[in-house]
């Protein structure tokens, strides 16, 4: 029993020492984006670096590449950005990866902490939005550190086509008459010939009926 207590005490002491040995810098710290990189559209900031994830980007989209310098931390945990759009401010929170990006209305983005010492985050928005604010939760950072908007890939804002206007008729333009179709009906003049033919047929039928009746009477009288 005594041996078990000693072993348990040693394990607790080891865990406590390990916890105390964990550097405070491993706790994520909130840092801000450089203020010089705010209040700009993608076109105003850089606009022509359409490489990497932005290669082949749709013409009505903007690409934003954020970088955490190695001197400012070991990696992004999340980014919180605010963009202004024609419909108002749009809050953007990025926590996803390239395989499972974060998405929202008019935007998507992901964090890439792999590779070089500098860490990266990529955001795609509707074209024409303005970056108004930005902060990030970063591991290994100090509160006085900051991160950068490295470069952008600018698109063209979607244009709403003007409604089509109905052109007013030109009074100087004469309207040509529609030619008649060959073989069409001739214009009717006077009394219809069909009426005369019909009347004649009816009269002949009546006369034939009367003649037949008379012959039957003559036959009956002579019997």
MODAMO-V282761 format. One record per residue. N is the residue number from 0. RES is the residue in one small letter. OMEGA is omega in degrees with one decimal (999 if undefined). Layout:
# MODAMO-V282761
N:RES:OMEGA
N:RES:OMEGA
This chain:
# MODAMO-V282761
0:x:-179.7
1:x:179.2
2:x:179.3
3:x:179.4
4:x:179.6
5:x:179.6
6:x:179.2
7:x:178.7
8:x:178.7
9:x:179.6
10:x:178.6
11:x:179.7
12:x:179.9
13:x:179.0
14:x:179.1
15:x:179.1
16:x:179.3
17:x:179.5
18:x:179.7
19:x:-179.1
20:x:179.4
21:x:-176.9
22:x:179.7
23:x:-177.9
24:x:178.9
25:x:178.0
26:x:-179.1
27:x:179.9
28:x:178.0
29:x:178.0
30:x:-177.0
31:x:173.3
32:x:176.9
33:x:-176.3
34:x:179.9
35:x:-177.1
36:x:-178.2
37:x:176.1
38:x:177.7
39:x:168.2
40:x:178.1
41:x:-180.0
42:x:-179.6
43:x:-176.9
44:x:-177.4
45:x:167.0
46:x:-172.9
47:x:177.8
48:x:-174.9
49:x:-179.4
50:x:178.4
51:x:-179.3
52:x:-178.0
53:x:178.7
54:x:-177.7
55:x:-179.8
56:x:179.6
57:x:-174.5
58:x:-178.2
59:x:179.6
60:x:172.5
61:x:174.9
62:x:-178.3
63:x:-178.6
64:x:-179.9
65:x:-176.6
66:x:170.6
67:x:179.8
68:x:179.7
69:x:-179.9
70:x:-177.0
71:x:179.0
72:x:-176.7
73:x:178.5
74:x:173.6
75:x:167.6
76:x:177.4
77:x:173.5
78:x:175.2
79:x:-175.9
80:x:173.7
81:x:176.3
82:x:170.9
83:x:-178.9
84:x:177.1
85:x:180.0
86:x:-179.3
87:x:-179.8
88:x:-179.2
89:x:175.5
90:x:-178.0
91:x:176.6
92:x:-176.7
93:x:174.3
94:x:-172.4
95:x:177.5
96:x:179.2
97:x:179.7
98:x:-179.8
99:x:-174.7
100:x:170.6
101:x:-177.6
102:x:175.5
103:x:-179.1
104:x:178.0
105:x:-177.8
106:x:171.5
107:x:-179.6
108:x:178.7
109:x:178.5
110:x:177.2
111:x:-178.8
112:x:-177.4
113:x:172.4
114:x:-171.6
115:x:-178.7
116:x:176.4
117:x:-179.6
118:x:-167.7
119:x:171.8
120:x:-176.6
121:x:-179.4
122:x:176.0
123:x:-179.8
124:x:169.6
125:x:-177.2
126:x:175.3
127:x:179.4
128:x:179.6
129:x:177.9
130:x:-175.7
131:x:-177.6
132:x:179.2
133:x:173.4
134:x:-178.8
135:x:169.8
136:x:-173.8
137:x:175.5
138:x:178.2
139:x:-177.3
140:x:170.4
141:x:-175.8
142:x:-179.8
143:x:178.3
144:x:175.2
145:x:176.6
146:x:-169.9
147:x:159.7
148:x:-171.9
149:x:178.6
150:x:-177.9
151:x:173.8
152:x:-172.1
153:x:173.1
154:x:178.0
155:x:177.6
156:x:178.5
157:x:179.4
158:x:175.4
159:x:-177.8
160:x:177.2
161:x:177.7
162:x:-178.4
163:x:179.1
164:x:177.4
165:x:-178.1
166:x:177.6
167:x:-178.8
168:x:178.7
169:x:-177.3
170:x:-178.7
171:x:-178.3
172:x:179.7
173:x:178.7
174:x:-178.8
175:x:179.8
176:x:178.9
177:x:-178.6
178:x:-179.8
179:x:-179.6
180:x:178.7
181:x:177.8
182:x:-178.7
183:x:-179.4
184:x:175.1
185:x:177.4
186:x:-179.2
187:x:176.7
188:x:177.1
189:x:-176.8
190:x:-178.4
191:x:178.5
192:x:-179.0
193:x:180.0
194:x:178.5
195:x:-179.0
196:x:-179.7
197:x:179.8
198:x:179.8
199:x:179.0
200:x:179.5
201:x:-179.7
202:x:178.8
203:x:179.5
204:x:179.6
205:x:-179.6
206:x:179.9
207:x:179.6
208:x:179.1
209:x:-179.9
210:x:179.8
211:x:179.2
212:x:-178.7
213:x:179.4
214:x:179.2
215:x:177.7
216:x:179.8
217:x:179.8
218:x:-179.2
219:x:-179.5
220:x:-177.3
221:x:-178.0
222:x:999
